[in-house]
Amino acid sequence: MSGRAGARPLRRLVVLRHAKSAWPEGVPDHLRPLAPRGRRDAPAAGLVLAGADSLPDLALCSTAVRARQTWELASAEWGTPPPVRYEPELYAADAAELLDAARQVPPEVETLLLIGHNPGLEELVLDLAGDSLDDALDEVRVKFPTSAIAVLAWHGDTWQDLAPGTALLTGFVVPRGSKK
């Protein structure tokens, strides 16, 4: 009998902070678009995810304009983007609300992409990661800037099994697009 018998599936939660946003005068926060740097960095984030074999089966995205634009530009770098659900509750969500959203995901989803905002995303990564490869956890503690991507891996039968301290932070990167 194999040692893998009865092993719980490996799941990945990919956390992407929206790319750099603009601050146009008189525009409400929810409607702020990406800044020129954000329009360069979002496609770079998509390329990093594709190159790291971290493409999701499903994406949950905040309804804020800057998050939706980040999704559109990042996913445009993939052959066929996965389904996306725009979730109003992800806007300004704290770590507990983000975890609750992830726990609602169907069990057939093995890799979930969550696109949202700080400080909630950073808090979520720090809450879930019991450990990390290399010094990724220390890097997240220092800063979780715009376009940052954190990849958390864990074993569970359903997303409801995801709990604080149960995931391994397998990667942390901050993609930046080139200035043309």
N, C-alpha and C positions, 0 to 999 in steps of 0.2 A: 504494500500500500504506500502511495506517495505521501510525502510530508505535506503536500499541498492540499490534500483532501480536506474538505471542510473549511478551507481558507476563505476569509471574507474578501469580497472584491476590493481592489485598489481604486480609490476615488481621488479625484483632484479638484480642488477649489482654486481657481485662478482669479486673483483679485487685481483689478486694474483701476487705478485712480484716473479720473478724466485728465485729458491733456490741458496745458496752460490756457486759461481763459482770459478774455478781454474784460475790461471794466468800462464799457461805454456809459457816459453820463445819462442818468435818467432811466436806465434799463434795469428792471427788477432782477434780483439775483438769479431766479429760476430761468430767466430768458437770456442770460449772458452767453454769448457765443465764444468759440475758440479764438484765441489771439493768433497772429501769424506763426509764432513758435509752436503753438498747439497744433496748428494745421500741418506742421512739419513732423512733430513728434508722434502724433496719433498713427500715421502709416508706419512709422518705425516700430511702434509697439506691435502692430499687426505682423510685421516681418519677424520680430523676435519670437512671437508666439508660434508662428508657423515653423521657424527654424528650430525651436525647442520642442517640437512635437507636443505643443500644449494647446492645440485647437480644441475648443469646447464642443460638447454635444448640444448645449443650450447656453444662451446668454441672458442674464437678468440685468437690465440697464435702468438707471435713474431716468426720470422724464425731463430732467434739466437739459436745456439746449446743449450745453457744453459736453455733457455725458453722451447724449444721442449723437452728436457730431463725432465724438471720439470713437464710438462704436462704428459709425458709418465709414470713417476713414480707415480704421484698423481692419475691419472685416473686408473691406474692398481689396485687401492684399491677399486674400485667400481665394481659392478656386470657387468653392461653394460655401458661403457662410451658413452657420447653423441657424436654427430659429432663434429669434430674440423676443423677449417679453419686456415691454417698458412698464416699470413698476413705480407708481407715484410714491409709495412708501419708502423707496430707497433714497429719495431726496432728503438730505439732512438726517438720515438714519444713524442711530448709534449702533454699537457692536451687537447688542442684544437683538435689535430689530433686523439687522443684517443676517444674523445667525438664524433667526426665525424664518426669514425669506428663503434661505438656503435649505432649511429643513422641510420646506413645502415642495421641494423639487421631486419629481417622480424617480423611483429607484432605477429605471433604465438609463438615466443620465449618469455617466461615469465621470465626465469632466464638465464642470460648471464654471462659467465666466461671470463674475460679478463686477459691474462697472458703476462706480459711484464717487463718493466724496470723503474727504477727511473732515473731522478726526475719526469718524466711524470706521473707515476701512483699516486704518492703522491699528486702531484698538481691536478690531476683529482679528487681524493677523496675529497680534501679540497675545490675544486671549486664546486662540486656537492652537498656536505653535507650542508644543511641549519641548521641542528641540529644533535644531536646524543643521543643515549641512554647512560646512565652512563657518563663516562669520555672518551669515545672512540675517540672523535674528538681531545681532548687535547693530547691523546696518539699519534695519527697520526701526529699532529703538532710537537711533540718531535722527532719522528723517524718512518720511514717506512722501516724496515730492510728486508733483504732477507727472503723469505718464508712468509712474512706478508700477511694476508688476511683481506680485508675490505669488508663488505657487506652493500650495499646501497639499500634501498627500496624506491619506489615512485609509484604513480598512474599515468598511462598514457595509452592512446589508442594505441599509437605506440612508438617506440624508438625515433622517431623524437621529441616527447614531452619532452624528457629528457633535462633539462637545468640547468645551475648553480643555486645552492641554493634550488633546488626542491626536493632533496632526503634526507632521514633520514639515518644516519649512524647507522645501527642496531647492528653491531658487528665489532670488531677488535681483531685479535689474531695473534700471531707469533708462529706457531707450530715448535717444535724441536723434532727430532728423538732421540732415546736413543743410547748412545754409547755402542757398544757390546764388 
